[in-house]
């Protein structure tokens, strides 16, 4: 599916920039749309559009509580899963496009199991 989309983009003379782009009601892709002209977004989807895509995909997959799925949840879930799998914080930071050395990334990593993740668990209290 990604290869087919790359062909569509290439046919529209779009060979760099964001992979996922808005498409207007006239079929114009990305920065060729009137809506994205002058906004400095260079053909990027808005955060609201990405969130809507996530919610619709969750509903289409018949996921329980589909309305609670968000793009922000994917960002936090990705960081959390990577940390639990042992990925270095620097790699998670880079992949999530947080600033190098930013403490913000730590806030995205959620504790799945507060007992097992508790640093005082093994000290015999």
N, C-alpha and C positions, 0 to 999 in steps of 0.2 A: 504494500500500500504506500509506503514511504517513497519507493522508487517511482511509482506512478505519479505521486504528487510532485516529485522533483522534475519529472517530464513536463507536467502542467506549468510549473514555475519557469522552466527553461523556455517553453513555448511562448511565455509572456515576457521573455527577455529579463527574467529575474534570476540571477545566478549567485547572488550573495545576500547576506542579511538574514532576518528571521525565517525559520522554516514554516511556522504557523502564522498565517496572516489573515486579516479580515477580508471578506469578499462582500462587495456591496450588491444591492438588488439588481444591478446591471451586469454582474459577473466580473467586475473589475477587481483585481487582486492587489492587496496590500497598499503600498504607497501610491498606487494609481487610482485609488478611490477618492472621491470628493471629501468624504468624511475625515480621511487622514491627512488631507492637504493642509499645510500650515500648522499642524499640531506638533511637529517635531517628533512624531512617533515612528517615522520611517517605516510604516507598514506593519507595526506591531499590533498584536491583539491587546485590548485594554485588560486590566485586571478583572474588571466586571465581566467581560466576555469569557475570559478563561474560567472564572468561577461558575458561570452559567453552563459552560461545556462540561465541567466536572460534575455538576449537579444533574445535568441531563444524562450523562453517561452512567452515573450511579443509579438513576431511575430506570434507564433502559436495561441495566444489568439486574434489575429487581433486587438490589441490595437493601437489606433491612435499614430503616431510618435513612433512606437515600437523601432526604432533604438536609441532613446534617453534614454531608460531605462537602468539603470546600477545597479550593486551590491552596489556601493557607495550610489546611490539614495535610495535603500531599507534601508540601514543603517540610513541615514539621515531622511527618511520618517518614519521609525519606532520610532526613537527618538522624532521626531516632533509630531507624533500622540500620543505617550505616554505622552508627556508634555501637550498637549492640553487636554488630558483626565484627567489631574490632578495627574499623577504619580509623586512621589517624585523624585527629581534629583538623589538621591542616588540609587534608584531602577533602573532608566534609565541607570546610569553609570555602575552598576553591570551587568545588562542584556546585555548592549552593549559591555561589557568587556573592558571598559576604566579604567584607573587607578583610585583608590579612590581619590577623591579630585581634579581630573584633570579638568582644565578649558576647555580642548579640546571638551568635550561633548557639551558644550554650543554652540559651533560653528556648531554642527550638527543639532541643533534645529532651524528650519527655521520658519520665520514669514509667516503665510498664509494670514493674514489680517493685514496689517501695521497700519490701522486706529484703529481697535478694540484692537490691541495689544500694541498701543502706550501708555506709562505710563502717558503722559501729556494730554491724551484725556479728562479726566473729570475735569480739573482744570479751565475751562472757558476762555481759550485764544481765 
